[in-house]
Amino acid sequence: YANETSQDLYVNISETSKPNKTTIKMNKVNGVYEIPAEINGIPMNFIFDTGASVISISATEATFLYKQGKLSNFDILENSHMIDATGTLSSGTIINLKSVKLGNRILTNVEASVVHNLEAPLLMGQSALEQFGKILIDYQKGEIILE
């Protein structure tokens, strides 16, 4: 999967028979599972991270969204300090994402953090995931089912 482009990965999303269910194909990349999503209409691949409190993007993605007109000054909420899984404290910015699309579901006005690091990974965290009633992970099929 590592050689596929983000657009190739985005095609792997399929809807299930129930309208409130979404099945998303996970891709294992360097030992972590990535899922495709659209942030303010822009496709991106995120690490599926139930341990992250919010969606997290790097300054690179935030700058790209800003230059594309997909993020504005009105979406910048506040400065913050975050602690990562290693215990490292870093500064960041809390922003509002107008839309987060996972499969056939669109979440609106989702809080996210911008890590002031150009190479920070994109993490799909609880600020989006907690909005689903149930998340099922099928490691054998490589799928996440959101209900």
Secondary structure by P-SEA (a helix, b strand, c coil): cccccaaaaaacccccccccbbbbbbbbcccbbbbbbbccccccccccccccccccccaaaaaaaaaacccccccccccccccccccbbbbbbbbbccbbbcccccccbbbbbbbccccccccccccccccccbbbbbccccccccc
